Amino acid sequence: MFEPLDSNAIRLNLSSIGEPDCPGIHVHPSIDSTNNWFINELRAGRIESKHVCLAEEQRAGRGRRGRTWISPPVGNLYMSVGWAARNMKHSPEAITLAVGVAVCEVLEVLSGRPIDIKWPNDFYHDNRKLGGILIDGLSRNDKPFWVIGVGVNLRPVEHKTIDTVASAGLDEVWPDAHNHRNYLAARIIKAIFNACLSYEDNGFSVFRDRWASHDITIGRKLTVHQATGTLMQATGCGIDQSGKLRVICATSGDEYVLDAADVTLRVD
């Protein structure tokens, strides 16, 4: 069994951790996708910035590049948070990384165990996928509006995810996580709010060192699926100042800086 998601419980937890400003918390037993629901409601004018959508199940959860995010009703966390940028002073291209490291830090603090990030948006534990971030960028009143989707496995999905990576569960490192889902949701919501606010004011520079301390790709052998459709075997060497991935090609020894690619950890 697991603690059901409850909007009132999440709101009480937000207040207890110093984040009372969350105008709408919408919990659904089953939904196609929390990001899709949020976008549709936003366009209809029924929700706004700092609203949150959560679901016990996603029937058509989305990952990067249209992949399916497997989202069964087993007590995992599926949620989307809306954020309207006020006065964007920096390029928005690394917002996914900024939000990702903020959520990663919450998972690490609550579990007491190291949690890693794989560029650009996946959480890992023990070389297995724990969750991920998907941000849909929109525009409202000529300013960026981000719909920030977060998925966290509390229990490992029994079969492999769509990208064939074995899954991990937060319950493995925080055995009581399933009894504190509303608190976990509140901590993630607050972390996202703080990350977006900081990113608007400071850009990615204040997140880069924090990212590096969790970066699972540094020094690892990688298979890079490039946007052109070609594969490259490489070694990861961190990210640059703007959040792009730096790799060394195993064949040529040349360094590449990537802003659009899929990266797989090699285990050979």
NORZISUL-V968186 format. One record per residue. N is the residue number from 1. RES is the residue in one letter. SS is DSSP state (2 for helix, 1 for strand, 0 for the rest). OMEGA is omega in whole degrees, 0 to 359 (999 if undefined). Layout:
n = {N N}
res = {RES RES}
ss = {SS SS}
omega = {OMEGA OMEGA}
//
This chain:
n = {1 2 3 4 5 6 7 8 9 10 11 12 13 14 15 16 17 18 19 20 21 22 23 24 25 26 27 28 29 30 31 32 33 34 35 36 37 38 39 40 41 42 43 44 45 46 47 48 49 50 51 52 53 54 55 56 57 58 59 60 61 62 63 64 65 66 67 68 69 70 71 72 73 74 75 76 77 78 79 80 81 82 83 84 85 86 87 88 89 90 91 92 93 94 95 96 97 98 99 100 101 102 103 104 105 106 107 108 109 110 111 112 113 114 115 116 117 118 119 120 121 122 123 124 125 126 127 128 129 130 131 132 133 134 135 136 137 138 139 140 141 142 143 144 145 146 147 148 149 150 151 152 153 154 155 156 157 158 159 160 161 162 163 164 165 166 167 168 169 170 171 172 173 174 175 176 177 178 179 180 181 182 183 184 185 186 187 188 189 190 191 192 193 194 195 196 197 198 199 200 201 202 203 204 205 206 207 208 209 210 211 212 213 214 215 216 217 218 219 220 221 222 223 224 225 226 227 228 229 230 231 232 233 234 235 236 237 238 239 240 241 242 243 244 245 246 247 248 249 250 251 252 253 254 255 256 257 258 259 260 261 262 263 264 265 266 267 268}
res = {M F E P L D S N A I R L N L S S I G E P D C P G I H V H P S I D S T N N W F I N E L R A G R I E S K H V C L A E E Q R A G R G R R G R T W I S P P V G N L Y M S V G W A A R N M K H S P E A I T L A V G V A V C E V L E V L S G R P I D I K W P N D F Y H D N R K L G G I L I D G L S R N D K P F W V I G V G V N L R P V E H K T I D T V A S A G L D E V W P D A H N H R N Y L A A R I I K A I F N A C L S Y E D N G F S V F R D R W A S H D I T I G R K L T V H Q A T G T L M Q A T G C G I D Q S G K L R V I C A T S G D E Y V L D A A D V T L R V D}
ss = {0 0 0 0 0 0 2 2 2 2 2 2 2 2 2 2 0 0 0 0 0 0 0 1 1 1 1 1 0 0 1 0 0 2 2 2 2 2 2 2 2 2 2 0 0 0 0 0 0 0 1 1 1 1 1 0 0 1 0 0 0 1 0 2 2 2 0 1 0 0 1 0 0 0 0 0 1 1 1 1 1 1 1 1 0 0 0 0 0 0 0 2 2 2 2 2 2 2 2 2 2 2 2 2 2 2 2 2 2 2 2 0 0 0 0 1 1 1 0 0 0 1 1 1 1 0 0 1 1 1 1 1 1 1 1 1 1 1 1 1 0 0 1 1 1 1 1 1 1 1 1 1 0 0 0 0 0 0 0 0 0 0 0 0 0 0 1 0 0 2 2 2 0 0 0 0 2 2 2 0 2 2 2 2 2 2 2 2 2 2 2 2 2 2 2 2 2 2 2 2 2 2 0 0 2 2 2 2 2 2 2 2 0 0 1 0 0 1 0 0 1 1 1 1 1 1 0 0 0 0 1 1 1 1 1 1 1 1 1 0 0 0 0 0 1 1 1 1 1 0 0 0 0 0 1 1 1 1 0 0 1 1 1 1 1 0 0 0}
omega = {179 179 178 173 184 185 180 179 178 180 178 177 177 179 183 179 172 178 182 188 176 192 181 176 188 183 182 175 180 185 178 180 179 177 179 179 183 181 180 179 178 180 178 177 184 176 184 180 177 167 182 175 177 179 174 181 169 180 180 179 185 170 179 174 175 178 177 171 185 192 182 180 185 178 174 182 177 186 175 181 178 178 176 179 181 185 185 182 186 177 182 192 183 182 179 180 181 178 181 182 178 178 178 180 176 181 181 180 184 181 184 181 179 175 184 174 171 181 359 194 184 173 181 167 178 178 177 187 181 182 181 181 171 180 172 181 178 176 175 181 178 177 180 170 183 169 192 179 179 173 178 174 170 174 181 173 189 177 184 177 188 178 173 178 178 184 173 177 181 178 180 183 173 191 181 185 184 177 183 184 181 175 177 179 180 179 180 178 180 180 179 177 182 181 180 179 180 180 178 185 191 185 186 187 182 180 191 180 178 177 184 182 179 190 183 184 184 179 182 172 186 164 183 176 186 182 179 182 180 178 176 172 188 173 181 176 173 181 177 186 183 178 176 182 176 178 174 180 182 183 187 185 180 175 176 175 191 174 178 180 170 184 178 175 177 182 180 999}
//
